[in-house]
Amino acid sequence: MISRDHWFCLSMSIEEMPFLIEKLIEAIGEAHRRLSTTHGRPVSFDDVQFALEEVFGVVDQPGLLPLRRLTADQIVEQLTAFPFSKFHPEVVAVVELEESIIPADTPISLREKIVKSGGELWEIHKNDADPFPSNPHAHSYDAGLSLNLKTGRLYDKRKLVGKAKKKQVRDILGKAKIDLSLVTSHPDSE
């Protein structure tokens, strides 16, 4: 089925698209400055674009945004209450472990091997845009893994690849000063 935006796109002249893109860029540029003032924190151009894609349901087809012919006023009206903080989760803690919990067959970036002589760094996010596998949860960016702080399960994206020992998870929670009772698992990671 072809959406209303697709029909419009098919019926408009291809020469109009650069003009529409330029107008959208101008509108987003103005809107991000105004939204930064409204929200009392920086709201980037990209934040506004990603929010618009989400609000209008075109995350997989961002090229449809110019067809909406949005003005800066319309963008600000649409996004005044948008939770931009979801694009910038609060880092609760970065924890270094004495003993690795990353499965032995997981590739580690070369930077990890050069920068550290032992242990691993886990960055813990609260209120991440994607609360999988738990909220909060931990990331090992060097290994590309996330850790469910409730169950200890380790994931590569959404694929289960291992499990940390309970003692290791308690150690991370203790170092981060996070109460286990405040951790909630994502339903897909149960």
Secondary structure by P-SEA (a helix, b strand, c coil): cccaaaaaaaaccccaaaaaaaaaaaaaaaaaaaaaaaacccccaaaaaaaaaaaacccccccccccccccaaaaaaaccccccccccccccbbbbbccccccccccccaaaaaaccbbbbbbbbccccccccccccccccccccccccccccccccccccccccaaaaaaaaaaacccccccccccccc
